[in-house]
Amino acid sequence: MNVNSLSSSVATTSCRLDDDTVARIALACAGVSGDPTVAIGIDILGGPVAFLAAVHDGRDRPVALSHLVRQRIRALASANHVADVLSSMRCNGGRVLTPRDVQWPSQISALGRSAPLALFAQGDMEALGLPSVAITGTADPTAHAIHMAIELATGLADRRWVIASGMTQGVDQLSLCAATAMRGRTITVAAEMQRGTEVMDGSVGISESPPTNAVTVRGQRRAKHLLAAIATKTIVIEASEPSGAVLTAEAAITMNRPVGIVAQTSMKKTAAESIDLHLRHSMVRIASVHDVDRLR
């Protein structure tokens, strides 16, 4: 793939689109952003541009890529796909962030070789660098869970915490709506960048998958890990195994981020019981906003 072939598209966008950025977008189009073998290949071959060219030219044998990853890159990491992404981003007022950008959220480096190659963002990028609390949980909340989601989100927003969450109905969307009602800042982490979605002032939506990609199971799981990485601390409300909220909690604990659990009033298996025993010691029971403030 010749990144110079995109010069006409680059000229019509506000993104910082040097060759490195274009190569990162191309790899995201192939759905391999965050693949550790791709990150290793980029290191071995001298950067995203050299790595992408090597895979397309068949010079990537020193890298232990799976056949599927190699085929996805050759089929989907193309100039046409990148041009489609740039066009969509321009129409939606979106922006591409890479580790070279000053607004790149440095905290996601905790993902190591699984960190995104790029982020597709829309809204106020400043929110990405502020202290944030991820609030996530069940898609079918009880009255208690609804009460706690609203109480925690409004209380934390009032204390100037950025509220981060996902696109799932239930606790996630309740938390974002409650924070917005308080005129607080929010970060919405999605499996793919949403097209035509209005982002409130002071808030931002992000994804490691471009708006032209279809939502995949891998993308949904990756979004849970990105949510854990972007947030300073994570609160899980009424989640049971298996669930995206439990994935977020486990990822946060693995990254040594504090995790709080809001106890369920039902007889269902609690989120704390759903997570592996050796990880539970890092979690704290949460009953109020003050408990979240003290969570370290």
CORRA-V732007 format. One record per residue. RES is the residue in three letters. OMEGA is omega in whole degrees, 0 to 359 (none if undefined). NEAR is the number of other ideal C-beta (glycine too) atoms within 10 Angstrom. D_LAST is the distance of its C-alpha to the last C-alpha in Angstrom with 2 decimals. Layout:
BEGIN
[[RES:OMEGA:NEAR:D_LAST] [RES:OMEGA:NEAR:D_LAST]]
END
This chain:
BEGIN
[[MET:180:22:46.53] [ASN:183:10:47.61] [VAL:179:22:44.90] [ASN:180:10:47.59] [SER:181:14:49.13] [LEU:187:21:46.38] [SER:180:10:47.35] [SER:178:9:48.91] [SER:181:19:45.79] [VAL:184:19:43.58] [ALA:183:8:45.80] [THR:180:10:45.16] [THR:177:17:41.35] [SER:181:11:38.84] [CYS:174:22:36.55] [ARG:190:14:36.39] [LEU:169:21:38.53] [ASP:183:14:39.51] [ASP:179:17:40.53] [ASP:180:18:37.05] [THR:180:23:35.69] [VAL:179:29:38.71] [ALA:178:25:38.24] [ARG:177:28:34.60] [ILE:181:29:35.75] [ALA:180:28:38.50] [LEU:175:28:36.24] [ALA:176:28:33.98] [CYS:180:24:37.23] [ALA:178:24:37.87] [GLY:182:23:34.59] [VAL:175:25:33.44] [SER:181:26:30.51] [GLY:176:22:27.61] [ASP:183:22:30.09] [PRO:180:12:29.27] [THR:176:15:33.02] [VAL:178:24:33.62] [ALA:178:20:30.96] [ILE:179:15:32.68] [GLY:178:26:36.03] [ILE:178:21:35.03] [ASP:184:12:34.05] [ILE:188:14:37.26] [LEU:171:19:39.61] [GLY:175:10:38.33] [GLY:183:13:36.43] [PRO:182:25:36.52] [VAL:180:20:40.06] [ALA:179:16:41.57] [PHE:181:25:39.77] [LEU:179:27:41.01] [ALA:181:16:44.52] [ALA:179:19:44.62] [VAL:179:26:43.74] [HIS:183:17:46.34] [ASP:180:10:48.92] [GLY:180:9:48.34] [ARG:186:13:47.21] [ASP:183:20:43.83] [ARG:178:8:44.95] [PRO:183:9:42.80] [VAL:183:19:39.75] [ALA:177:11:38.99] [LEU:174:20:38.73] [SER:179:11:39.58] [HIS:181:7:42.78] [LEU:180:10:40.98] [VAL:180:20:38.67] [ARG:181:19:41.71] [GLN:178:13:43.80] [ARG:179:19:41.23] [ILE:182:27:40.98] [ARG:183:17:44.77] [ALA:192:11:45.32] [LEU:179:17:42.58] [ALA:188:22:41.46] [SER:179:17:44.49] [ALA:180:16:45.58] [ASN:180:12:46.50] [HIS:178:20:43.08] [VAL:178:28:41.40] [ALA:178:19:43.94] [ASP:179:16:43.17] [VAL:181:27:39.46] [LEU:178:24:40.27] [SER:180:15:42.67] [SER:179:17:40.19] [MET:180:24:37.49] [ARG:181:14:40.08] [CYS:184:11:41.14] [ASN:181:18:37.63] [GLY:182:10:36.50] [GLY:181:26:33.92] [ARG:175:20:32.74] [VAL:176:24:32.03] [LEU:174:22:29.16] [THR:180:20:29.12] [PRO:178:16:27.17] [ARG:183:11:29.87] [ASP:181:17:28.97] [VAL:181:8:26.99] [GLN:175:15:25.21] [TRP:181:19:24.11] [PRO:186:24:20.32] [SER:183:10:19.47] [GLN:181:17:16.11] [ILE:173:22:18.30] [SER:177:12:19.61] [ALA:177:18:16.94] [LEU:178:21:19.60] [GLY:180:11:21.97] [ARG:176:13:25.56] [SER:179:18:24.65] [ALA:179:19:23.58] [PRO:175:25:25.97] [LEU:180:23:29.06] [ALA:173:27:29.08] [LEU:176:30:27.57] [PHE:192:30:29.93] [ALA:176:25:28.65] [GLN:179:23:30.06] [GLY:184:24:29.01] [ASP:184:18:26.98] [MET:181:18:25.51] [GLU:181:12:23.57] [ALA:183:25:21.02] [LEU:182:24:20.01] [GLY:182:14:18.64] [LEU:177:15:16.58] [PRO:185:13:12.87] [SER:176:25:13.05] [VAL:175:28:11.86] [ALA:175:30:13.99] [ILE:184:34:15.62] [THR:181:32:18.05] [GLY:187:32:20.13] [THR:175:24:23.68] [ALA:181:15:26.72] [ASP:189:10:28.47] [PRO:171:19:26.25] [THR:177:15:27.40] [ALA:179:8:27.77] [HIS:180:15:24.54] [ALA:177:22:22.66] [ILE:179:16:24.48] [HIS:183:14:23.58] [MET:179:26:19.84] [ALA:181:29:19.85] [ILE:181:17:21.77] [GLU:181:15:19.92] [LEU:182:28:16.44] [ALA:180:29:17.95] [THR:180:18:20.10] [GLY:180:18:17.63] [LEU:177:26:15.07] [ALA:178:22:18.12] [ASP:178:13:19.39] [ARG:176:13:16.31] [ARG:171:10:17.17] [TRP:170:25:14.59] [VAL:179:26:16.56] [ILE:179:29:16.86] [ALA:177:32:17.44] [SER:182:30:19.40] [GLY:184:26:22.47] [MET:184:20:26.13] [THR:174:18:26.28] [GLN:179:12:27.89] [GLY:185:20:26.20] [VAL:183:31:22.51] [ASP:182:28:22.02] [GLN:176:16:24.95] [LEU:182:23:24.37] [SER:180:30:20.96] [LEU:180:24:22.56] [CYS:180:15:25.56] [ALA:179:23:23.72] [ALA:179:30:21.77] [THR:179:18:25.13] [ALA:177:12:26.86] [MET:184:14:24.63] [ARG:177:11:25.64] [GLY:178:23:22.11] [ARG:179:25:21.50] [THR:171:26:21.01] [ILE:176:29:20.89] [THR:181:24:23.03] [VAL:185:28:22.88] [ALA:177:22:26.23] [ALA:172:24:28.14] [GLU:179:20:30.72] [MET:183:25:31.09] [GLN:178:18:32.67] [ARG:175:13:36.12] [GLY:180:8:37.36] [THR:179:14:34.08] [GLU:178:9:33.54] [VAL:182:19:30.21] [MET:178:17:29.39] [ASP:179:9:29.14] [GLY:183:16:25.78] [SER:182:21:24.74] [VAL:172:25:25.20] [GLY:182:23:26.04] [ILE:173:28:25.61] [SER:173:29:26.88] [GLU:179:26:27.75] [SER:182:27:31.05] [PRO:184:25:33.82] [PRO:180:22:35.39] [THR:180:20:38.51] [ASN:174:22:36.93] [ALA:177:9:37.11] [VAL:179:14:34.00] [THR:176:13:33.63] [VAL:178:8:31.65] [ARG:180:14:30.15] [GLY:179:19:29.23] [GLN:178:18:27.52] [ARG:180:14:25.43] [ARG:179:24:24.67] [ALA:178:25:23.49] [LYS:178:25:20.78] [HIS:179:25:19.54] [LEU:177:29:19.86] [LEU:179:29:17.84] [ALA:183:28:14.86] [ALA:184:24:15.47] [ILE:187:22:15.97] [ALA:176:29:12.78] [THR:178:17:9.46] [LYS:185:23:8.02] [THR:176:28:10.59] [ILE:179:33:12.05] [VAL:182:28:15.17] [ILE:175:30:17.93] [GLU:175:28:20.92] [ALA:177:30:21.24] [SER:183:17:23.57] [GLU:352:13:24.73] [PRO:177:9:25.92] [SER:178:20:24.20] [GLY:180:22:22.67] [ALA:178:33:19.48] [VAL:176:21:19.13] [LEU:179:22:19.89] [THR:180:32:17.11] [ALA:180:32:14.56] [GLU:179:19:16.15] [ALA:180:22:16.20] [ALA:180:29:12.52] [ILE:178:21:11.82] [THR:179:14:14.70] [MET:180:18:13.25] [ASN:174:8:10.08] [ARG:180:20:8.09] [PRO:181:19:5.61] [VAL:175:27:8.46] [GLY:182:22:9.62] [ILE:173:25:13.30] [VAL:184:29:15.81] [ALA:176:14:18.45] [GLN:176:21:21.97] [THR:180:11:24.92] [SER:180:11:27.38] [MET:180:6:28.50] [LYS:177:14:27.34] [LYS:183:12:25.13] [THR:178:19:21.49] [ALA:180:27:19.07] [ALA:180:20:17.25] [GLU:182:13:20.73] [SER:184:20:21.60] [ILE:182:22:19.13] [ASP:185:9:20.29] [LEU:185:7:19.83] [HIS:177:8:18.33] [LEU:188:15:15.37] [ARG:185:16:14.70] [HIS:182:8:12.88] [SER:185:15:9.67] [MET:183:20:9.99] [VAL:177:17:9.40] [ARG:182:11:12.37] [ILE:177:21:12.35] [ALA:182:12:15.36] [SER:177:13:14.86] [VAL:180:19:13.49] [HIS:178:10:12.09] [ASP:179:15:9.93] [VAL:178:22:8.56] [ASP:183:14:8.24] [ARG:183:12:6.20] [LEU:180:18:3.80] [ARG:none:6:0.00]]
END
